[in-house]
Amino acid sequence: MMPLVWIFGGTSEGRCLAQAALSLPIRLRLSVATDYGSDLAPRGENLEIWQRRLTAAEMTACLQADRPELVIDATHPYATAVTENIRAACAAAGTPYIRLVRSSEETDTAITVSSMAEAVEFLSQTEGPIFLTTGSKDLDTFATLPDYASRLALRILPALESLEKALRLGYERSRIVCMQGPFTIDLNAAMFRFYEAAWVASMRLITPQIPSPAPSATTRVCKTSTALLKNAINISFLPRLRLSGKRTKGGQRMPPHKKTALW
């Protein structure tokens, strides 16, 4: 049987890596948290998609039962609780672990994602109330977030169609603000405090550059990580996967294997 590689993350990096790894002689498992994450995931005969939220104990049980050769944590850099669970599970099961981290464009207080679906995927791994300022267009996307009705407070335009859409999707009346901007810093702060927001989701306009910009950080990370994964597979030594000396097992650095020439 081909070795199993388990990728955690509905991020663009996780999807890119899974897509590139479809051609490798391995079985793949991609874990995502939402319907949107599942919809956006690549498809392949050797790819299994898991849409479920696992505790550290549940992850450990799955790792011990399925014995993957490698776990790749491609969750969002700020999804620290999920990363801690994955690391703890790998340590308990003795499974090799790699953390795939994007080149960051975030500040200390802001997190940038490439799509609404990725925002939902990230927020599904967090806790606390969310104040949504992205309008009514993507309310159906955010309605895939677990416990969305109780977690999300909306600020939408005072248009009947916008309000009807929000109510039709099941958002709570007491958590819908219909208001036309612009908004002052003080007014924004007052709304965030009133709804006790732990997270605020907002839009950022990105102007295309001419000439075309260099490949994105996501593309660069995926190319690098795909090369790492390909180099990590020693075809003559299957079913064991051997990684570089940077790989960890239970969170600890491990020396290169003497019988392979992957380093």
C-alpha positions in Angstrom: 0.0 0.0 0.0 1.2 3.5 -0.8 2.3 5.7 2.1 -0.2 8.2 3.5 0.6 11.9 3.8 -1.9 14.0 5.8 -2.2 17.7 5.0 -4.1 20.0 7.4 -5.5 23.2 6.0 -8.0 24.7 3.6 -5.6 27.5 2.9 -4.4 28.3 -0.6 -1.0 26.8 0.4 -2.7 23.6 1.5 -4.7 23.3 -1.7 -1.8 24.1 -3.9 0.4 21.5 -2.2 -2.3 18.9 -2.4 -2.8 19.6 -6.1 0.9 19.3 -6.8 1.2 16.1 -4.8 -1.5 14.3 -6.7 1.0 13.0 -9.2 3.2 11.5 -6.5 3.1 7.8 -5.6 1.4 8.5 -2.2 -2.1 8.5 -0.7 -3.2 12.0 0.3 -5.6 13.2 3.0 -6.6 16.9 3.1 -8.3 18.1 6.2 -10.6 21.2 5.9 -13.0 22.8 8.4 -15.8 24.0 6.2 -18.0 23.2 3.2 -16.2 25.9 1.2 -12.8 24.5 2.0 -14.0 21.1 0.7 -15.5 22.7 -2.4 -12.3 24.5 -3.3 -10.1 21.4 -2.7 -8.5 19.6 -5.6 -9.8 16.2 -6.6 -7.9 13.0 -7.4 -8.1 9.3 -7.1 -5.4 9.3 -4.4 -6.8 12.2 -2.5 -9.2 11.8 0.5 -10.9 15.0 1.8 -11.8 15.2 5.5 -14.3 17.9 6.5 -14.3 17.7 10.2 -12.9 19.5 13.3 -10.7 17.2 15.4 -9.5 17.6 19.0 -5.9 16.8 19.8 -7.1 13.4 21.3 -9.1 12.6 18.1 -6.1 13.5 15.9 -3.9 11.2 18.0 -6.3 8.3 17.7 -6.5 8.8 13.9 -2.7 9.0 13.6 -2.2 5.9 15.6 -4.9 4.0 13.6 -3.9 5.2 10.1 -0.1 5.6 10.6 0.6 8.3 8.1 4.2 8.7 7.1 4.0 12.5 7.3 1.8 15.3 8.6 2.0 18.7 7.0 0.4 21.6 8.9 -0.7 24.1 6.2 -3.2 25.9 8.4 -3.2 29.7 8.6 -0.2 31.2 10.5 -2.6 32.7 13.1 -4.5 29.5 13.7 -2.3 28.8 16.7 -4.7 26.6 18.6 -5.1 24.2 15.7 -1.3 24.1 15.1 -0.8 23.3 18.8 -3.3 20.4 18.6 -1.6 19.0 15.5 1.8 19.2 17.0 0.6 17.6 20.2 -1.1 14.8 18.3 2.0 14.1 16.2 4.2 14.1 19.3 1.9 11.6 21.0 1.7 9.3 18.0 5.3 9.7 17.0 4.4 11.0 13.5 6.8 13.2 11.5 5.6 16.8 11.3 6.2 19.7 8.9 4.9 23.2 9.4 4.2 25.0 6.1 4.2 28.8 6.8 3.5 31.4 4.1 5.7 34.5 3.7 3.8 36.9 5.8 2.2 40.2 4.8 0.4 40.5 8.0 1.0 43.1 10.7 0.9 42.5 14.4 -2.9 43.1 14.4 -4.1 42.3 10.8 -4.3 39.1 8.9 -4.6 39.0 5.1 -6.3 36.2 3.2 -6.9 35.8 -0.5 -10.7 35.1 -0.5 -13.9 35.1 1.5 -13.7 31.3 1.5 -10.2 31.4 3.1 -11.4 34.0 5.6 -14.2 31.5 6.7 -11.7 28.7 6.8 -9.4 30.7 9.1 -12.2 32.0 11.3 -13.6 28.5 11.8 -10.4 27.7 13.7 -10.8 30.6 16.1 -13.1 31.5 19.0 -15.1 34.6 19.9 -17.5 37.1 18.3 -16.8 38.4 14.8 -17.9 41.8 13.4 -18.4 41.5 9.7 -18.1 44.7 7.6 -17.8 43.1 4.1 -21.4 43.8 3.1 -24.2 41.5 2.1 -22.7 40.0 -1.1 -20.9 37.2 0.7 -23.2 36.5 3.6 -23.9 33.0 2.2 -20.2 32.2 2.3 -19.9 33.3 5.9 -23.1 31.3 6.8 -21.0 28.2 6.3 -19.0 29.2 9.4 -19.8 26.9 12.4 -22.1 28.8 14.8 -22.3 31.7 12.4 -25.6 33.1 13.7 -24.3 33.5 17.3 -20.7 34.5 16.4 -21.3 37.0 13.6 -22.5 40.6 13.9 -23.2 42.2 10.5 -22.9 45.8 9.3 -24.7 46.1 5.9 -26.2 48.9 3.9 -29.7 50.0 4.9 -31.3 48.3 1.8 -34.3 46.1 2.1 -32.8 43.4 -0.1 -29.6 43.2 2.0 -31.6 42.8 5.2 -33.9 40.2 3.7 -31.0 38.2 2.5 -29.4 38.3 6.0 -32.6 37.2 7.7 -33.3 34.5 5.0 -29.8 33.0 5.8 -30.6 32.8 9.5 -28.6 35.7 10.9 -29.9 37.1 14.2 -31.9 40.3 14.0 -30.2 41.6 17.1 -26.8 41.2 15.5 -27.5 43.1 12.2 -26.6 46.8 11.8 -28.0 48.6 8.8 -26.0 51.7 8.3 -24.5 53.8 5.5 -20.9 55.0 5.8 -18.5 56.6 6.1 -17.7 55.6 9.7 -15.5 57.4 12.1 -12.8 55.6 14.2 -14.9 56.3 17.3 -18.1 54.9 15.8 -16.3 51.8 14.6 -14.7 51.3 18.0 -18.1 51.7 19.7 -19.7 49.0 17.5 -16.8 46.6 18.0 -17.1 47.1 21.8 -20.9 46.7 21.8 -20.7 43.4 20.1 -17.5 42.4 22.1 -15.8 41.5 18.8 -12.7 39.4 19.1 -12.3 39.6 15.3 -13.2 42.2 12.6 -13.5 41.1 9.0 -13.1 43.9 6.5 -12.1 44.4 2.8 -8.8 45.8 1.5 -8.7 47.0 -2.1 -5.6 45.9 -4.0 -4.7 47.8 -7.2 -3.1 45.6 -9.9 0.5 46.5 -10.7 1.8 47.1 -14.3 4.0 45.4 -15.3 2.7 42.1 -13.8 4.1 41.5 -10.3 6.4 38.7 -9.4 4.8 35.4 -8.3 2.9 35.7 -5.1 4.2 34.6 -1.7 1.6 31.8 -1.9 3.0 30.6 -5.2 6.6 30.7 -4.0 5.7 28.8 -0.8 3.9 26.2 -2.7 6.7 25.6 -5.2 9.2 25.3 -2.4 7.0 23.0 -0.3 6.1 20.9 -3.3 9.8 20.4 -4.1 10.4 19.5 -0.4 7.6 16.9 -0.5 8.9 15.4 -3.8 12.4 15.2 -2.4 11.1 13.7 0.7 9.9 10.6 -1.1 12.6 8.0 -1.7 11.0 5.7 -4.3 13.5 2.9 -3.7 12.9 3.0 0.0 9.0 3.1 0.1 6.9 2.7 2.0 8.9 4.8 4.4 9.2 8.5 3.8 12.5 10.2 4.7 12.7 13.9 5.2 15.5 16.4 5.5 17.3 16.9 8.8 14.8 19.8 9.4 11.9 17.4 9.9 10.6 16.8 13.4 9.2 13.9 15.2 7.2 14.9 18.2 8.4 18.4 17.7 12.1 17.5 18.0 14.8 17.8 15.4 15.8 14.5 13.9 19.1 13.5 12.2 19.1 12.4 8.5 18.5 8.7 7.9 21.8 7.0 7.0 20.3 4.8 4.3 18.9 7.6 2.1 20.5 10.2 0.0 17.9 12.9 0.1 20.0 15.5 2.0 
